[in-house]
Amino acid sequence: CLHSKHVDAMRPGDRKADCGSVMVPKALAFKHAKPDKYGNERVGELMLVHVCPADGRISPNRIAADDNVEAIEALYAEAVDPALAEELDALGVRLAGPEDADEVRRQLHGAAPA
C-alpha cells in the first residue's frame, strides 16, 4: 500500500492539515539536484507523488525502505496527467518519464539493469 495520510498543510512536516484524507499515489518524480562541482546535471532522489482526493493537494514523499517495489514499478508504468509535471516543478521535483526507466530501476534496486 503506497497510500499516505494527509497531515501536512503548508510544508512537509508541519502536521497542520485538518483534512486527514487518504492521499493516493499518482506518479514518481525526482527531487531537483544541484549540479556537481563540474557543472554536470545530477539526478535527484526518487520520490512518490501523492494527491489528496479531497482537496487536490500534491505531496511528493520519500520512498520508505518497506514500500513495495513492485507496486512502485507498477505506478511508474501507468500514464500520468501531463499537467502534473508543471505543478511538481514548482514544488522542486521533476516527473519521472519513460526516458528515466534505467534510473528508476537503479534507485529502486540499487544497481544498473542487466
KETOR-541009 format. One record per atom (N, C-alpha, C): residue number from 0; residue in three letters; atom name; x, y, z. Coordinates in pm, 1 decimal, padded with zeros to 6 digits. Layout:
<atoms>
(atom NUM, ALA, CA, (X, Y, Z)),
...
</atoms>
This chain:
<atoms>
(atom 0, CYS, N, (00083.9, -00117.7, 00000.0)),
(atom 0, CYS, CA, (00000.0, 00000.0, 00000.0)),
(atom 0, CYS, C, (00088.9, 00124.6, 00000.0)),
(atom 1, LEU, N, (00080.1, 00204.5, -00101.0)),
(atom 1, LEU, CA, (00162.6, 00324.8, -00113.1)),
(atom 1, LEU, C, (00086.6, 00450.6, -00073.7)),
(atom 2, HIS, N, (-00031.4, 00434.4, -00019.8)),
(atom 2, HIS, CA, (-00113.5, 00549.1, 00018.4)),
(atom 2, HIS, C, (-00054.2, 00618.4, 00140.9)),
(atom 3, SER, N, (-00096.4, 00741.5, 00162.4)),
(atom 3, SER, CA, (-00044.7, 00822.7, 00271.2)),
(atom 3, SER, C, (-00161.6, 00900.0, 00332.8)),
(atom 4, LYS, N, (-00146.6, 00945.4, 00454.6)),
(atom 4, LYS, CA, (-00249.6, 01026.4, 00517.6)),
(atom 4, LYS, C, (-00213.8, 01173.7, 00502.1)),
(atom 5, HIS, N, (-00313.5, 01255.8, 00469.2)),
(atom 5, HIS, CA, (-00292.1, 01399.1, 00450.3)),
(atom 5, HIS, C, (-00280.1, 01466.0, 00587.2)),
(atom 6, VAL, N, (-00156.0, 01493.1, 00627.6)),
(atom 6, VAL, CA, (-00131.4, 01553.2, 00759.4)),
(atom 6, VAL, C, (-00060.5, 01688.1, 00752.1)),
(atom 7, ASP, N, (00008.0, 01717.2, 00641.8)),
(atom 7, ASP, CA, (00082.5, 01843.1, 00629.8)),
(atom 7, ASP, C, (00002.2, 01944.9, 00549.6)),
(atom 8, ALA, N, (00002.7, 02070.0, 00596.4)),
(atom 8, ALA, CA, (-00075.6, 02175.0, 00530.3)),
(atom 8, ALA, C, (00008.8, 02258.0, 00434.3)),
(atom 9, MET, N, (00104.4, 02333.1, 00486.1)),
(atom 9, MET, CA, (00179.6, 02427.4, 00403.7)),
(atom 9, MET, C, (00317.1, 02377.1, 00361.0)),
(atom 10, ARG, N, (00379.5, 02295.0, 00444.5)),
(atom 10, ARG, CA, (00512.4, 02244.6, 00410.6)),
(atom 10, ARG, C, (00532.2, 02107.9, 00474.1)),
(atom 11, PRO, N, (00621.9, 02028.2, 00419.2)),
(atom 11, PRO, CA, (00645.2, 01895.3, 00473.7)),
(atom 11, PRO, C, (00682.9, 01900.3, 00621.8)),
(atom 12, GLY, N, (00616.2, 01818.3, 00699.7)),
(atom 12, GLY, CA, (00648.0, 01808.1, 00841.6)),
(atom 12, GLY, C, (00572.8, 01902.3, 00932.7)),
(atom 13, ASP, N, (00488.6, 01991.2, 00878.2)),
(atom 13, ASP, CA, (00421.3, 02086.7, 00967.1)),
(atom 13, ASP, C, (00304.5, 02023.8, 01044.5)),
(atom 14, ARG, N, (00249.7, 01914.3, 00994.9)),
(atom 14, ARG, CA, (00141.3, 01839.4, 01060.4)),
(atom 14, ARG, C, (00022.5, 01928.3, 01097.4)),
(atom 15, LYS, N, (-00010.0, 02025.4, 01010.0)),
(atom 15, LYS, CA, (-00116.5, 02120.6, 01038.4)),
(atom 15, LYS, C, (-00240.2, 02102.6, 00950.7)),
(atom 16, ALA, N, (-00245.5, 01998.1, 00869.4)),
(atom 16, ALA, CA, (-00362.7, 01978.4, 00783.3)),
(atom 16, ALA, C, (-00480.1, 01927.1, 00865.0)),
(atom 17, ASP, N, (-00596.9, 01981.6, 00838.2)),
(atom 17, ASP, CA, (-00719.2, 01935.5, 00902.9)),
(atom 17, ASP, C, (-00787.9, 01827.3, 00819.9)),
(atom 18, CYS, N, (-00741.0, 01806.8, 00699.8)),
(atom 18, CYS, CA, (-00806.0, 01718.7, 00603.2)),
(atom 18, CYS, C, (-00813.1, 01573.4, 00653.0)),
(atom 19, GLY, N, (-00699.1, 01511.3, 00672.1)),
(atom 19, GLY, CA, (-00693.4, 01373.5, 00718.8)),
(atom 19, GLY, C, (-00732.6, 01268.9, 00616.3)),
(atom 20, SER, N, (-00754.3, 01308.4, 00490.4)),
(atom 20, SER, CA, (-00790.4, 01213.4, 00385.6)),
(atom 20, SER, C, (-00674.1, 01120.0, 00353.4)),
(atom 21, VAL, N, (-00706.2, 01010.6, 00288.5)),
(atom 21, VAL, CA, (-00603.3, 00918.5, 00241.6)),
(atom 21, VAL, C, (-00555.2, 00968.0, 00106.4)),
(atom 22, MET, N, (-00426.9, 01000.9, 00098.3)),
(atom 22, MET, CA, (-00368.7, 01052.0, -00025.7)),
(atom 22, MET, C, (-00331.2, 00934.5, -00116.4)),
(atom 23, VAL, N, (-00359.8, 00951.0, -00244.4)),
(atom 23, VAL, CA, (-00343.2, 00844.7, -00342.5)),
(atom 23, VAL, C, (-00211.6, 00862.6, -00417.9)),
(atom 24, PRO, N, (-00131.1, 00754.2, -00431.1)),
(atom 24, PRO, CA, (-00008.5, 00766.3, -00510.3)),
(atom 24, PRO, C, (-00043.2, 00779.0, -00658.3)),
(atom 25, LYS, N, (00016.4, 00879.5, -00725.0)),
(atom 25, LYS, CA, (-00017.3, 00907.2, -00865.4)),
(atom 25, LYS, C, (00099.4, 00896.6, -00961.5)),
(atom 26, ALA, N, (00222.1, 00915.8, -00912.4)),
(atom 26, ALA, CA, (00336.8, 00919.9, -01003.8)),
(atom 26, ALA, C, (00466.3, 00906.2, -00926.3)),
(atom 27, LEU, N, (00574.2, 00896.9, -01002.8)),
(atom 27, LEU, CA, (00709.1, 00902.6, -00946.3)),
(atom 27, LEU, C, (00775.4, 01029.0, -00998.3)),
(atom 28, ALA, N, (00861.5, 01085.3, -00917.0)),
(atom 28, ALA, CA, (00931.9, 01207.3, -00955.2)),
(atom 28, ALA, C, (01071.1, 01205.7, -00895.0)),
(atom 29, PHE, N, (01156.7, 01292.3, -00947.3)),
(atom 29, PHE, CA, (01291.2, 01308.2, -00894.3)),
(atom 29, PHE, C, (01303.6, 01444.4, -00829.3)),
(atom 30, LYS, N, (01357.2, 01447.2, -00708.7)),
(atom 30, LYS, CA, (01386.5, 01573.5, -00641.6)),
(atom 30, LYS, C, (01493.6, 01644.6, -00724.4)),
(atom 31, HIS, N, (01479.1, 01776.6, -00741.7)),
(atom 31, HIS, CA, (01581.5, 01850.8, -00815.8)),
(atom 31, HIS, C, (01713.4, 01842.9, -00738.9)),
(atom 32, ALA, N, (01821.2, 01815.5, -00811.8)),
(atom 32, ALA, CA, (01953.6, 01807.5, -00750.3)),
(atom 32, ALA, C, (02043.5, 01915.7, -00809.1)),
(atom 33, LYS, N, (02129.0, 01969.8, -00725.9)),
(atom 33, LYS, CA, (02224.8, 02069.8, -00773.1)),
(atom 33, LYS, C, (02328.4, 02001.7, -00861.2)),
(atom 34, PRO, N, (02380.5, 02073.7, -00961.1)),
(atom 34, PRO, CA, (02487.0, 02015.8, -01044.3)),
(atom 34, PRO, C, (02609.9, 01981.5, -00958.6)),
(atom 35, ASP, N, (02687.9, 01885.0, -01006.2)),
(atom 35, ASP, CA, (02810.0, 01850.9, -00932.4)),
(atom 35, ASP, C, (02913.4, 01962.0, -00947.5)),
(atom 36, LYS, N, (03030.4, 01945.9, -00888.4)),
(atom 36, LYS, CA, (03129.9, 02053.9, -00888.9)),
(atom 36, LYS, C, (03183.7, 02086.6, -01028.1)),
(atom 37, TYR, N, (03154.6, 01999.0, -01126.1)),
(atom 37, TYR, CA, (03198.0, 02023.8, -01263.6)),
(atom 37, TYR, C, (03085.1, 02082.6, -01348.9)),
(atom 38, GLY, N, (02970.1, 02107.9, -01287.0)),
(atom 38, GLY, CA, (02857.1, 02164.7, -01358.7)),
(atom 38, GLY, C, (02769.0, 02063.4, -01428.3)),
(atom 39, ASN, N, (02796.7, 01933.7, -01407.5)),
(atom 39, ASN, CA, (02715.7, 01829.2, -01469.6)),
(atom 39, ASN, C, (02584.8, 01811.3, -01392.9)),
(atom 40, GLU, N, (02476.7, 01795.9, -01467.5)),
(atom 40, GLU, CA, (02346.8, 01772.1, -01404.6)),
(atom 40, GLU, C, (02348.4, 01637.3, -01332.5)),
(atom 41, ARG, N, (02279.7, 01632.1, -01220.3)),
(atom 41, ARG, CA, (02265.9, 01507.2, -01145.5)),
(atom 41, ARG, C, (02118.1, 01474.5, -01131.5)),
(atom 42, VAL, N, (02088.7, 01346.5, -01113.8)),
(atom 42, VAL, CA, (01951.4, 01303.4, -01090.6)),
(atom 42, VAL, C, (01930.6, 01297.7, -00940.5)),
(atom 43, GLY, N, (01821.8, 01356.9, -00893.8)),
(atom 43, GLY, CA, (01792.6, 01358.4, -00751.7)),
(atom 43, GLY, C, (01723.9, 01231.1, -00705.4)),
(atom 44, GLU, N, (01689.1, 01232.3, -00580.2)),
(atom 44, GLU, CA, (01624.2, 01118.7, -00515.3)),
(atom 44, GLU, C, (01487.2, 01090.9, -00577.4)),
(atom 45, LEU, N, (01456.6, 00963.2, -00595.7)),
(atom 45, LEU, CA, (01326.9, 00920.3, -00646.7)),
(atom 45, LEU, C, (01222.2, 00936.1, -00536.8)),
(atom 46, MET, N, (01105.9, 00992.8, -00572.8)),
(atom 46, MET, CA, (01001.4, 01019.0, -00474.7)),
(atom 46, MET, C, (00865.2, 00973.5, -00527.3)),
(atom 47, LEU, N, (00776.4, 00939.4, -00434.8)),
(atom 47, LEU, CA, (00636.8, 00911.8, -00468.4)),
(atom 47, LEU, C, (00560.4, 01043.1, -00467.8)),
(atom 48, VAL, N, (00469.6, 01059.1, -00560.7)),
(atom 48, VAL, CA, (00385.5, 01177.7, -00564.3)),
(atom 48, VAL, C, (00244.5, 01135.4, -00524.5)),
(atom 49, HIS, N, (00195.0, 01193.8, -00415.9)),
(atom 49, HIS, CA, (00060.1, 01166.0, -00368.0)),
(atom 49, HIS, C, (-00030.3, 01284.9, -00399.5)),
(atom 50, VAL, N, (-00157.7, 01255.7, -00425.9)),
(atom 50, VAL, CA, (-00257.9, 01359.3, -00448.8)),
(atom 50, VAL, C, (-00374.3, 01332.6, -00354.2)),
(atom 51, CYS, N, (-00419.4, 01437.3, -00288.4)),
(atom 51, CYS, CA, (-00532.4, 01427.1, -00197.0)),
(atom 51, CYS, C, (-00662.1, 01432.5, -00277.2)),
(atom 52, PRO, N, (-00746.7, 01330.2, -00266.9)),
(atom 52, PRO, CA, (-00872.7, 01332.6, -00341.8)),
(atom 52, PRO, C, (-00972.1, 01435.9, -00288.1)),
(atom 53, ALA, N, (-00955.9, 01479.4, -00164.3)),
(atom 53, ALA, CA, (-01049.1, 01575.3, -00104.6)),
(atom 53, ALA, C, (-01023.3, 01718.7, -00149.9)),
(atom 54, ASP, N, (-00895.5, 01758.9, -00152.3)),
(atom 54, ASP, CA, (-00866.3, 01899.3, -00185.5)),
(atom 54, ASP, C, (-00766.7, 01916.6, -00299.6)),
(atom 55, GLY, N, (-00718.6, 01807.3, -00358.9)),
(atom 55, GLY, CA, (-00629.4, 01814.7, -00474.1)),
(atom 55, GLY, C, (-00485.1, 01849.3, -00443.7)),
(atom 56, ARG, N, (-00451.0, 01863.8, -00316.0)),
(atom 56, ARG, CA, (-00312.7, 01899.3, -00280.2)),
(atom 56, ARG, C, (-00217.4, 01788.6, -00324.8)),
(atom 57, ILE, N, (-00102.3, 01830.1, -00377.7)),
(atom 57, ILE, CA, (00001.1, 01738.2, -00424.6)),
(atom 57, ILE, C, (00112.8, 01734.7, -00321.4)),
(atom 58, SER, N, (00161.3, 01614.2, -00292.9)),
(atom 58, SER, CA, (00267.0, 01599.3, -00193.5)),
(atom 58, SER, C, (00369.7, 01496.5, -00239.4)),
(atom 59, PRO, N, (00491.7, 01541.2, -00276.3)),
(atom 59, PRO, CA, (00599.2, 01446.5, -00305.3)),
(atom 59, PRO, C, (00653.8, 01391.9, -00172.9)),
(atom 60, ASN, N, (00673.8, 01261.4, -00164.9)),
(atom 60, ASN, CA, (00721.0, 01198.1, -00042.5)),
(atom 60, ASN, C, (00835.5, 01101.6, -00071.5)),
(atom 61, ARG, N, (00925.7, 01090.8, 00023.2)),
(atom 61, ARG, CA, (01036.0, 00995.8, 00010.2)),
(atom 61, ARG, C, (00981.5, 00853.5, 00006.3)),
(atom 62, ILE, N, (01050.7, 00768.7, -00064.1)),
(atom 62, ILE, CA, (01014.7, 00627.3, -00067.8)),
(atom 62, ILE, C, (01074.7, 00562.0, 00056.3)),
(atom 63, ALA, N, (00992.8, 00487.0, 00128.2)),
(atom 63, ALA, CA, (01038.1, 00420.3, 00250.0)),
(atom 63, ALA, C, (01098.8, 00284.4, 00216.1)),
(atom 64, ALA, N, (01187.5, 00239.0, 00300.3)),
(atom 64, ALA, CA, (01255.0, 00110.7, 00278.5)),
(atom 64, ALA, C, (01156.7, -00005.5, 00271.6)),
(atom 65, ASP, N, (01043.9, 00005.9, 00341.1)),
(atom 65, ASP, CA, (00947.7, -00104.2, 00340.6)),
(atom 65, ASP, C, (00835.6, -00087.1, 00237.9)),
(atom 66, ASP, N, (00844.5, 00014.6, 00150.3)),
(atom 66, ASP, CA, (00746.0, 00028.9, 00043.1)),
(atom 66, ASP, C, (00762.2, -00085.1, -00056.3)),
(atom 67, ASN, N, (00652.8, -00128.0, -00113.7)),
(atom 67, ASN, CA, (00651.9, -00239.2, -00207.6)),
(atom 67, ASN, C, (00708.9, -00194.6, -00342.6)),
(atom 68, VAL, N, (00824.1, -00249.9, -00378.3)),
(atom 68, VAL, CA, (00893.5, -00210.3, -00501.7)),
(atom 68, VAL, C, (00810.0, -00243.4, -00625.0)),
(atom 69, GLU, N, (00741.5, -00358.6, -00624.1)),
(atom 69, GLU, CA, (00658.6, -00395.3, -00738.5)),
(atom 69, GLU, C, (00543.9, -00295.4, -00757.2)),
(atom 70, ALA, N, (00485.7, -00249.3, -00647.2)),
(atom 70, ALA, CA, (00378.2, -00150.5, -00655.3)),
(atom 70, ALA, C, (00431.7, -00016.7, -00708.4)),
(atom 71, ILE, N, (00552.8, 00018.2, -00668.2)),
(atom 71, ILE, CA, (00614.8, 00141.9, -00717.6)),
(atom 71, ILE, C, (00641.1, 00131.0, -00867.6)),
(atom 72, GLU, N, (00692.8, 00016.9, -00911.7)),
(atom 72, GLU, CA, (00718.6, -00002.4, -01054.2)),
(atom 72, GLU, C, (00588.9, 00000.2, -01134.2)),
(atom 73, ALA, N, (00481.7, -00057.0, -01080.9)),
(atom 73, ALA, CA, (00351.9, -00055.5, -01148.7)),
(atom 73, ALA, C, (00300.0, 00088.0, -01159.8)),
(atom 74, LEU, N, (00319.2, 00165.8, -01054.6)),
(atom 74, LEU, CA, (00278.1, 00306.0, -01056.4)),
(atom 74, LEU, C, (00354.6, 00382.3, -01163.8)),
(atom 75, TYR, N, (00482.8, 00356.0, -01175.6)),
(atom 75, TYR, CA, (00566.7, 00423.0, -01276.1)),
(atom 75, TYR, C, (00519.0, 00390.5, -01417.6)),
(atom 76, ALA, N, (00469.4, 00268.4, -01437.3)),
(atom 76, ALA, CA, (00426.5, 00224.9, -01570.3)),
(atom 76, ALA, C, (00293.6, 00286.1, -01613.3)),
(atom 77, GLU, N, (00216.1, 00339.4, -01518.8)),
(atom 77, GLU, CA, (00086.3, 00398.5, -01550.6)),
(atom 77, GLU, C, (00101.8, 00534.3, -01619.0)),
(atom 78, ALA, N, (00002.5, 00569.6, -01699.3)),
(atom 78, ALA, CA, (00001.6, 00701.4, -01764.1)),
(atom 78, ALA, C, (-00027.8, 00808.8, -01659.6)),
(atom 79, VAL, N, (00034.2, 00924.4, -01675.2)),
(atom 79, VAL, CA, (00018.6, 01033.8, -01579.6)),
(atom 79, VAL, C, (-00032.4, 01157.9, -01651.7)),
(atom 80, ASP, N, (-00114.7, 01234.5, -01584.8)),
(atom 80, ASP, CA, (-00166.7, 01359.9, -01637.9)),
(atom 80, ASP, C, (-00050.0, 01456.9, -01660.4)),
(atom 81, PRO, N, (-00028.1, 01504.8, -01783.1)),
(atom 81, PRO, CA, (00084.2, 01594.8, -01811.3)),
(atom 81, PRO, C, (00081.6, 01725.1, -01729.5)),
(atom 82, ALA, N, (-00034.7, 01771.1, -01689.2)),
(atom 82, ALA, CA, (-00043.4, 01894.4, -01609.9)),
(atom 82, ALA, C, (00025.4, 01878.8, -01474.7)),
(atom 83, LEU, N, (00038.8, 01756.3, -01429.9)),
(atom 83, LEU, CA, (00104.6, 01729.9, -01302.0)),
(atom 83, LEU, C, (00251.6, 01772.8, -01305.0)),
(atom 84, ALA, N, (00317.2, 01761.5, -01418.8)),
(atom 84, ALA, CA, (00459.1, 01797.2, -01430.4)),
(atom 84, ALA, C, (00484.6, 01942.6, -01392.9)),
(atom 85, GLU, N, (00398.8, 02033.4, -01436.1)),
(atom 85, GLU, CA, (00415.1, 02176.0, -01403.4)),
(atom 85, GLU, C, (00401.9, 02201.0, -01254.4)),
(atom 86, GLU, N, (00301.6, 02139.8, -01194.5)),
(atom 86, GLU, CA, (00280.3, 02158.6, -01051.1)),
(atom 86, GLU, C, (00397.0, 02102.5, -00971.0)),
(atom 87, LEU, N, (00450.4, 01990.0, -01015.6)),
(atom 87, LEU, CA, (00563.7, 01929.2, -00945.7)),
(atom 87, LEU, C, (00688.0, 02015.2, -00956.4)),
(atom 88, ASP, N, (00710.9, 02072.6, -01073.8)),
(atom 88, ASP, CA, (00828.3, 02157.9, -01092.5)),
(atom 88, ASP, C, (00828.3, 02272.8, -00992.0)),
(atom 89, ALA, N, (00711.6, 02328.6, -00966.2)),
(atom 89, ALA, CA, (00701.0, 02437.2, -00868.6)),
(atom 89, ALA, C, (00733.1, 02389.7, -00727.0)),
(atom 90, LEU, N, (00719.1, 02258.9, -00703.5)),
(atom 90, LEU, CA, (00749.4, 02201.4, -00571.9)),
(atom 90, LEU, C, (00893.9, 02151.5, -00561.8)),
(atom 91, GLY, N, (00968.9, 02166.1, -00671.0)),
(atom 91, GLY, CA, (01109.2, 02124.8, -00668.4)),
(atom 91, GLY, C, (01133.9, 01979.6, -00704.4)),
(atom 92, VAL, N, (01042.6, 01920.7, -00780.2)),
(atom 92, VAL, CA, (01061.6, 01783.5, -00826.5)),
(atom 92, VAL, C, (01027.7, 01774.3, -00974.6)),
(atom 93, ARG, N, (01087.3, 01675.0, -01042.0)),
(atom 93, ARG, CA, (01065.4, 01653.7, -01185.1)),
(atom 93, ARG, C, (00996.1, 01519.4, -01204.8)),
(atom 94, LEU, N, (00884.9, 01519.9, -01276.2)),
(atom 94, LEU, CA, (00810.1, 01398.4, -01304.7)),
(atom 94, LEU, C, (00899.4, 01297.6, -01376.0)),
(atom 95, ALA, N, (00897.5, 01173.5, -01331.4)),
(atom 95, ALA, CA, (00974.4, 01067.9, -01396.7)),
(atom 95, ALA, C, (00898.9, 01022.8, -01521.0)),
(atom 96, GLY, N, (00968.7, 01019.2, -01634.1)),
(atom 96, GLY, CA, (00907.6, 00979.6, -01760.4)),
(atom 96, GLY, C, (00967.8, 00850.9, -01813.4)),
(atom 97, PRO, N, (00923.1, 00808.7, -01930.8)),
(atom 97, PRO, CA, (00972.8, 00683.7, -01990.0)),
(atom 97, PRO, C, (01124.5, 00683.1, -02008.9)),
(atom 98, GLU, N, (01182.5, 00800.9, -02033.6)),
(atom 98, GLU, CA, (01327.9, 00809.9, -02053.6)),
(atom 98, GLU, C, (01406.6, 00783.7, -01924.7)),
(atom 99, ASP, N, (01338.3, 00777.4, -01812.2)),
(atom 99, ASP, CA, (01403.6, 00758.6, -01682.3)),
(atom 99, ASP, C, (01400.0, 00614.4, -01632.2)),
(atom 100, ALA, N, (01360.0, 00520.3, -01716.7)),
(atom 100, ALA, CA, (01341.8, 00381.5, -01673.4)),
(atom 100, ALA, C, (01466.1, 00324.2, -01606.4)),
(atom 101, ASP, N, (01582.8, 00344.4, -01664.1)),
(atom 101, ASP, CA, (01706.0, 00289.4, -01605.5)),
(atom 101, ASP, C, (01734.7, 00350.4, -01468.9)),
(atom 102, GLU, N, (01713.9, 00481.4, -01455.8)),
(atom 102, GLU, CA, (01739.8, 00548.4, -01327.9)),
(atom 102, GLU, C, (01637.9, 00505.8, -01221.9)),
(atom 103, VAL, N, (01514.2, 00487.4, -01260.8)),
(atom 103, VAL, CA, (01412.7, 00439.4, -01165.7)),
(atom 103, VAL, C, (01453.2, 00301.9, -01113.8)),
(atom 104, ARG, N, (01490.3, 00212.6, -01204.3)),
(atom 104, ARG, CA, (01534.6, 00078.0, -01162.1)),
(atom 104, ARG, C, (01657.9, 00085.7, -01073.0)),
(atom 105, ARG, N, (01752.0, 00172.3, -01109.1)),
(atom 105, ARG, CA, (01875.0, 00183.0, -01029.9)),
(atom 105, ARG, C, (01843.1, 00227.9, -00887.1)),
(atom 106, GLN, N, (01757.0, 00327.3, -00874.8)),
(atom 106, GLN, CA, (01726.6, 00377.5, -00741.1)),
(atom 106, GLN, C, (01640.7, 00280.6, -00660.3)),
(atom 107, LEU, N, (01556.7, 00203.3, -00727.8)),
(atom 107, LEU, CA, (01472.8, 00106.7, -00657.1)),
(atom 107, LEU, C, (01548.6, -00020.1, -00618.4)),
(atom 108, HIS, N, (01639.5, -00062.3, -00706.4)),
(atom 108, HIS, CA, (01708.5, -00189.8, -00686.3)),
(atom 108, HIS, C, (01855.1, -00176.4, -00649.1)),
(atom 109, GLY, N, (01908.4, -00054.7, -00658.0)),
(atom 109, GLY, CA, (02045.6, -00031.1, -00614.3)),
(atom 109, GLY, C, (02153.2, -00067.2, -00713.5)),
(atom 110, ALA, N, (02115.8, -00105.0, -00835.3)),
(atom 110, ALA, CA, (02216.7, -00140.5, -00934.7)),
(atom 110, ALA, C, (02161.6, -00111.2, -01073.0)),
(atom 111, ALA, N, (02251.7, -00097.3, -01168.4)),
(atom 111, ALA, CA, (02210.7, -00076.0, -01307.2)),
(atom 111, ALA, C, (02143.8, -00202.7, -01358.3)),
(atom 112, PRO, N, (02045.9, -00190.5, -01446.8)),
(atom 112, PRO, CA, (01980.1, -00308.7, -01501.1)),
(atom 112, PRO, C, (02077.8, -00390.7, -01584.9)),
(atom 113, ALA, N, (02054.3, -00519.2, -01589.4)),
(atom 113, ALA, CA, (02142.6, -00610.9, -01664.6)),
(atom 113, ALA, C, (02121.3, -00598.4, -01812.0)),
</atoms>
